Amino acid sequence: VYNTTNSWTGLQISGMANLSKVYDFYKNNYSRTSLDNNGGNLYAMLNVADKNGLGLDNAYYTNGIMFFGNGYNFFKPLAASLDITAHEMTHGVVEKTANLKYYSQSGALNESFADIFGVTIDSTNWLIGDDVVFKNNISNALRSLSDPHNNDKNTGPLWQPKFMYEYVNKTSDNGGVHTNSGIPNFAFYLMATSNNMNRLKASKIYYYALSNYLTNNSNFTDLRLAVVKSAQNLYGTTEALLANIAFDSVGIFDGVSPSIEKKLIPNTGPEILSLYGVNKDTTLYLDSIQAPKDFMFNIIMLQSPIFCYFLVSFYNHLL
């Protein structure tokens, strides 16, 4: 934000105030001075129009500069929002630390970190952009960390997945970076609202992970490993356990021992052989796996064609 005169608009004042708040928060809580951690200047462009010269319903970060539109159909001037300012500035912090590639899961992590520090710096709620949306044209907020579905039950443009089974594979939006970020967002929310935890404490763990462990191509599993290790380093076993529980809850496992596997109890009943569809026969054949060899021989020698839809070993019951 640069002005050669002493005449400042309300929006410019709001933009400067929000940038100062974000800068001070990073310095006071994470000991970080500016994007480069070396006291570098912050650059922001306000009143940015879209390609048709109309109000831009967006804010973004690129090449060291934050750009803020004044909105048109969906938003009021975005520079007036503290959480959006924090979001865009955090993209710069991400660039200067892990430099997460802006595609697929690493890109979703890039967006997630921006949201996480957005709601940590503006800690009034768990929403992004709620103070600058036209609520008659859009949901109550651009995104929600406490409910990534965002009150949109029809998987609309503001809907995000909360769990890995809802993960969206798409080629648009750089592989769904603004969509799938809802999953790590929700993991952070669950962790930050756990007993013995709060959002500032959780954000310090995430900042440590971002600064020390994550790299350009890190994915969701890498995030879990980094956050758990950071929690252990900064606070201890209890906080590391809370991190593990949060990631388990959204289905982001550590790549070694998913919780669902730990809960399975082996069944030690007898093995059963099952065949179906032999010579277009619709009968389900069952026999002990210890049956005489001529059982299998007789099945194989049946008149062709032989349709063997499945051949499985299982325990006590049909799968």
Secondary structure, 3 states (H helix, E strand, C coil): CCCCCCCCCHHHHHHHHHHHHHHHHHHHHHCCCCCCCCCCCCEEEEEEECCCCCECCCEEEECCEEEEECCCCCECCHHHCHHHHHHHHHHHHHHHCCCCCCCHHHHHHHHHHHHHHHHHHCCCCCEECCCCECCCCCCCCCEECCCCCCCCCCCCCCCCCCCHHHCCCCCHHHHHHHHHCHHHHHHHHHHHCCCCCCHHHHHHHHHHHHHHCCCCCCCHHHHHHHHHHHHHHHCCHHHHHHHHHHHHHHCCCCCCCCHHHHCCCCCCCCEEEEEECHHHCCCEEEEECCCCHHHHHHHHCCCCCCCCCCCEEEECCCC
